[in-house]
Structure formats: structure tokens, C-alpha cells
Amino acid sequence: MSETAETRATLWVIVAAATLTVMAGAVLGPVVPSIQDGLGVSGSLAGLIITTHGALIVVTSPIAGSLIDRVGPRRPFVAGLLLYAAGGGAGLVVDEFLPLLASRAVLGVGVAFVYTGITVLIYDLYAGQRMDRALGYRSGANSVGAAVWPLVGGALGTVSWQLPFGVYLVALPLGLVALVTVPEPDHAATADGAGTPPTDRGAAEGVLSVFRRRPALLSVYGLYFGANTLLYSIVVFYPQLLDGLGIESSLSISLYLAANGAAGGVSGALYDRLTRRVSRYALVAGAVGLWVAAFALAATADSALAAVPPVVCFGFGLGLVFPSAFAWVESLAPADRQGQFSSYLASAGYVGQFLSPVVFGPLVPTFGVRGVFGAAALAAALGVSVLVAVALGGRAVSE
């Protein structure tokens, strides 16, 4: 599809909405202790305010994907933004635990529709290099959001534990702008002709049948799951590593995590230019190689300065892996079911985030927090080995 002023305007709405999906949990991260005090609950229950929306995203994303395949992405995307504003902004006035938890569930449903709606809008409105650019900007926006929103939440939280919830209301005007600027794509016909031949289409075709025909899809979901698992090993355990290096203030710790997000923003912005020169497969292999170096450096970091390169290297790689995963799903999924199969990426990613502390946490008592990053380095090295083996075997996923 040729790029028009309308699709350019839509791109900026998409980029803005992409920051909201990561903001859903990030903006409240710095104020969990204040939420605990404000609600009069335990730390674990306060933590549920941060994580409940993720569980709803995992459950709701496939439903959102199937609906988008039936009615197109525009209306579910706009509805998701409105749900996001309602569920997230409710915390401004709700000051009891159970009603607040219910509002976070509504937020999760909104995020699921926004997340998958963004993906299918990009698939339908952009093609070729323009799609790579849009996917790169989307990934960069996620990374920048991960860097900026915790700082905003922390600053507002110094005034009131409820004030950060007001940030979610930005989705309301964004939804109204989307109503005006986002077109309804010719979703059923995929104008660029990319995707699956007619023989692969049909509502009666089951998910398992698609996976049998296109097993590389499972590899893409595994890659996205692994990337998010490793990402949250940094989110959860890097502050502990920094504490051991004498970096204890929340502001200082947030700057390290912001560096991780900023690096991802840079590589995401450069993504379409890089794909002109290097294959996606090579970019992903290089990114995972960067992760090996990042975690190895983290495991041996002995100063505040030495702790900077690991987060920068990991963030740069993440900005290459995320858009590549979405591009591969676009090329592999049945053309009339891209909402459904792209929604599985969201589910895989949030499951990875949830399981990360479960997987790596038991290592801390025995090996210390550095053991977490040593294990993460080994996991990334295994990923590189698998990528090389697949490439040598001639079974690399489609470019």
C-alpha cells in the first residue's frame, strides 16, 4: 500500500499507542510501596496491582485477535484505548483493593486490544520497507516508554500514590484522535498481496494445522517468549546487582533501566535501514550475540560504570528482535488470520515476563544475583547455537 498523509498520521498514533502498552505496568513500578501503604495491604497484594493486567492480556489477546480478523483492526483498537483509559484512570478515584484490582483487569483487556490492534494496523497499512520502518518505530516506542514512564510515575508518586494513575487517561484523547486519523484498512483482502496463498486460508483450518504447515511460527513465539524472559531478568534482578555495587537510590537505578530503554529506542529507529543491508535472521543472531556479551558483563560488573554496558547492549539487541518477530509473523501467518496469530506473540511475551522471576529467582540463594546473569548468558548462548544450527541446516525462517 502506498504511503499517504493518512497513513503517516496513523503511524504517529500507532507509535504513541505503543508506549501505552509498556506503560500499563511500568508507570506504577516506582510507587508499589506507596500503593501498599495507601491501601493498607501486604507487599504481595500491592504487587498484584502491577501484575494483574498481564494475566488478562495473556487470556484476552487471542480473543482480541480473532475479533480483529472478523471486523478489522480499527474499531477494536479504538475501543481498546477507551478501555485502557477507563481501567487505568480508575485508580485516581478508587482507593479500595478489590475494586482497584478489578479496574486493573479492565486495563488488561484494553491493552490486549491495543497491542494486537497496533500489530494488524501495521500489517494492513504498510508494506515492505515501510512496514519495517513502522515495526521498528513501534519497538523503539516500547523501549522509550519503558525508559520514560517509570520516571513519570516516580515523580507523580511523590505527590500522591493515586496521582500516577491519572497518566492512563492520556489514552482517552489518543482514542479520539485515532477515530479521526486511523482508516479502516481493506483487511479482508490484504492489499499488498503478502502473506498466505489462498490454499492456506479458510476459517475451518485449525491452529494446529497452521503450525504443522508453518512450524517456523513456533520458533518465532519461542524467540519472543525468550526475549521477554531475559528482559525481565534485568527488570527484576538488575536493581539487586546495582545495590551490591552501592547504587541504592531509586532514581539512580531508574537511570540504568532508562539506558536499556533508550538503547532499544535507537536500534528500533534504525531497524528499517539495517534490514536494507542485513537479513532479519542475521540481525536477530547478532542481537542474541549481544545478549550473551551483556549478561556476561553483568555477571562480572564490579563498578557503577561497568554496569552501564550490559543494559545498553541488551537494549540494543531487543530493539532488533522485537520488530523481526512481528515481521516474521506477518509473513508466516494466514493472511486472513493475522490478528489471531499475532495475538499469540502478546501472550508469549507476557507469559515470559511472568515466568522470568520464577525461572531465575531460585538461583539467587545459591549463586547470588550474579548467578542469574551467568545463567542468562548461558541461555542466550544456547539461543545463538540454535540459530546457527538452523541456519546451517537451511531451515531459517522466511526473510
N, C-alpha and C positions, 0 to 999 in steps of 0.2 A: 504494500500500500504506500503511495507517495505521501511524503510528509507535507502537511498543511499547517496553517496558523492554528487550526483547531486541534490537531494532534500535538503540536508543540505546547499549546496551553494545557492540554490534558497531561502531557509529560510532567509539567511542574506540579500539577495537582497530585499525580502519582508519587512524585518524589517527596512532596510534603506528607502525604499519607503514609509513605514507607517509614518515616521517622516515628509515626504514631505506634506502629506495631511493636517496635522495640521499647517505646516509652511506657507501654502498658505496665510493665513491672519496674523498669529502671528508675522512673521518676520517684518512686516510693522507697527504693532501696536505702537511701541515707537516713530515712525517718522511721525505720522499723522500731527502734527503742522508744521514740516519742509516741508512735501508734500504740505500743504496748502500755505505756503509762496512761495515755488518753482514754483507752478502752478499759483499762484495769484487767488485762488478760496476761497470760503467760507469753514468753517469747515465742514458743512454738505456735500458739494460736495467732499471734501477731504476724508470724511468718506466712500463715495461710492467706492473709490479706494480699500478700505478694504473689503467691503461687497458684491460687485457685483459678485465676483466669487461664493459666496454662493448661490445666486439665480440661477445661471447657473447649479450648482451642483444639486439642487433640481429638475430642469426641465430635465436635461440631464441624470441623474442617471438611470431612468427606460429604456431609450433608450440604454444606455451602457449595462444594464443588459440583455436586450433582444438580443442584438448583441452578447454578450458573450455566451449566451445559444446556439446561432446558430453556431458560429465559434470557440468556445473555448476561454479561458481567455488570452492566451499568447500574441497574436497579438494586441488585444485591450489594454492590459496592457502596452506593449512596446510603442504603438502609443500614449497612454495617457502620458507617461513620456516625449516623444518628444514634444507633445503639451504643456505640463507643462513648459518645458524649453523655448519654443518659446514665449508663452504668458506671463510667469513670467519675463523672462530675457529682454523682450522688454523695460521694464522701464529703463534700462540702457541708452537707446538712445532716447526714446520718452519723450518729455518734454511739450506736449500739452495735455489738459484734455481729450478731446473726443477720440483721438487715444489711449491714455493710458487706458481709460475705456474699449475700445474695446479689448485691449490686455488682460485685466483682465477677460473679458468674455471668451476668448480663454483659459486662465488659468483654469477657472471653468470647462470647458468641459474636459480638461486634467485631473483635479482632479477626476471628476466623473468616468472616465475610469480607473484611477489608483486605486481608492478606491474600486470599485466593482471588478476589476481585482484581487486585492490582496485577497479579500474575497474568490472568487471562486477558485483561485490557492490553497489556504489553504484547502478548501473543497476537491479538487480533488487530491492533492498530499499527504495529511496527513490524518491519521485516528486514532480514539481512543485517547489514551493519547498523541500521537504525535500531533494530531490536537489541543488538549487543550493547549499543550506547544506553538504551533505556534500562536494560538489565544491570549494566554497570552503575548507572546513576542510582538505581534502586538499592543496590548493595551498598554503595557509598553513603546513601542517606541513612540506611540502617546503622552503619558504623558511626557516622557523625552523631546520630541520635543517641547511640549508646555512650558517646563521649559527653554530649551536652546535657541531656535530660537529667542525669543524676546530679549535676551541678545545680541545675534549676531547682530540683526537688529539695536538695540540701539547703539552698538559700531560703526558699519559702518556708521550709520546715523550722527555721529559726524563729519565725513569727508565730506559727501555729501548726500542729500536726495535721490539721484538716486542710490547710491552705494549698498544699501540693495537689490535692485532688481537683482543684479548680483548673489546673493545666489541661485536664482531659477535655474541657469544654471547647478547646480550640478545634475539635473535630466538628462542632456544630456549624460554624461559618464555612469550614472547609467542605462539609457536605452540601451546603447551599451553593458554593462556588462550583462544585462538581456537577450539580444539577444543570448548571448553565453551560459549562465548558466541556464536559465529557460526553462524547457522542455515543450512540448505541451502535456498536460495530455490527457488520453483517456476519454475526457469529456463526451461523449455521453453515456458511459457505466458505469460510477461511479464504479471504480474497487473495492472499499471496500464494496459495497453492501448496504451501509447505505442510508437512505433517504426514498423515497416513493415507495410503491409497484406498479407494473405495472398498476394496475387498476386506480391509481391516475394520470397516465401520459396521455399525449396527447395534441397536440397543440390546439385542439378545446376547451379544458377546460378553462373556463373563470376565471379571478381573483376572482370574487365574489363566484364562485363555490368552489374554493380552500379555501377561508375564511370560507364558510359555513361548509366545511368538517373539517377544522382545525382552529377553532376560536382562539386557543391559539396564533396563529401568530399575531393577532391584539393586544393581550396583550404584546407581545414582542416589537412590534413597539411602543406601548404606553409607555413601560418601557424606551426604548431608547430615545424617544421624551422627556420624563420627566427628564431623566438623563442629557441630553444636556441643557434643560431649566434651571435646577438647576446649572449646571456647569457655564453657562453664567451669572447667578445671581452673582456668585463670580467674574468672569472676569470683569463684568461691574461695580458692586457696591462695591466690597471689597476695591478698592483704595479709594473710598469715606469714608468708615469706617476707614481706616488707616489714612486718612487725619485728621479725627476728633480726632485721638489719637496722632497727632503731627508727623506722619510719612508722609512726603511730597515729598521726593526726588524720582525720577522715578526709580533709582537703588534700593533703599530700598523696594519700592513697588514690583518691579520685583522679588526680592528675596522671598517675600511671595508667589507670584504666582508660582515661581520655586519650592518652597517647596511642593505646591499642586501637581505639575507635577512629582516631584521626588517620592512622596509617591505612586502615581499611577504606576510609573515605578517599584517600589518594589513589589507591590501586583500583577501586571501583570506578573512579572518574576516568582513569586511563584504560579501562578494560577494553573498550571497542578498538582503541588504537593498537593495543597489544595483540588482539585477535587478528588484525590485518597482517601481522608479521609472524605470529607463532600460533600453532594449533591450540585449541582449548585443552586438549589432552596434555600437551607439553606444559601449558600454563599451570594446570592442576598438579602435575607431577612436580614442577618447580615449587609450587606453593606448599605442598606437603613436605618437600625437602626443607623449605624454610622453617616449617614447624618442628622438624627434627632438631635443627640448629637452635630454634627458640627455646624449646624445652630443655635441651642440653645446657644452654647458657643459664636458664633459670635455676637448674639444679645445682649449678656451681657459682651463682652470683654471690659476691661477698661484699658488695658496697651498694650505696644508693645509685651511683652512676652505672654500675654493671647490671642493675635490674631494669634499665631502660631498653636495651636492645632486644631482650626476649619479647616484650609486649609489642614492640614495633614490628619485629619480624613476623610474629603470629598474625597481627592485624593486617599486614600487607598481604599475606597469603590468603587470609579469609576473604578479602575483597576480590580475589580471583576465583576462589572456589564457589562462592555462593551464586554469582551470575552464571557460571558454567553449568552448575547443576540445573538451574531453571532453563537454560538454553537446551540442554540435553533432553529434558522432559518435553519441551516443545517439539523437538524433532522426533521423539520416540513414541509419544502418546498418540492414540487415535485422535484424529482432528476434531471429531465431534464430542470427545470426552476429555478434553484438556483440562477443564475445570476439575473433574474428578481426580485425574492422575496428578495434577499439580498440587491438589489439596493434600495428597499423601506426603509431599515434601514438608508442609507445615507440621503435620502430625509427627513425622520422623524427627524433625528438628526439635520440637518441644519435648518429645519423649527423651531425646538425647540430653537436653538441658536438665530435665528432671532426674535422670539417672546418673548424671555426672558425679554429684557428691556421694551417691550410693556406691558407685564403682570405685572412686578414688579415695573416699573418706577412710575406709578401713586400713589404708596404707599408713596413715599419719601416726597412729600409736606405735607402730613397729619401726617405721623407717623415717619418721618425721615428715614435715611438709615438703622437703626436697625430694623425698621418695615419690611423691605424687608426680612431680615434674620429670623425674627419671623414668617413671612408668609411662608417662605421656609421650616422652621422647621415643621409647621403645614401640609404643603403639603407632606413632607417626612413621617410624622407620619400617614397621610391618606394612603400613599403608603404601609407602614408596615401593617396597618389594612387590606387593601385589600389582601395583600399577605397571611396573616394569615387566613383570611376568605376563600380564595381559597384553601389553604392547608387543612383546616378543612373540607371543602366541598369535598375534594378528587378530585379537578379539576386542580391540579398543572400541569404546562407544563412538557413535557417529559424531563427526565434527559438526 
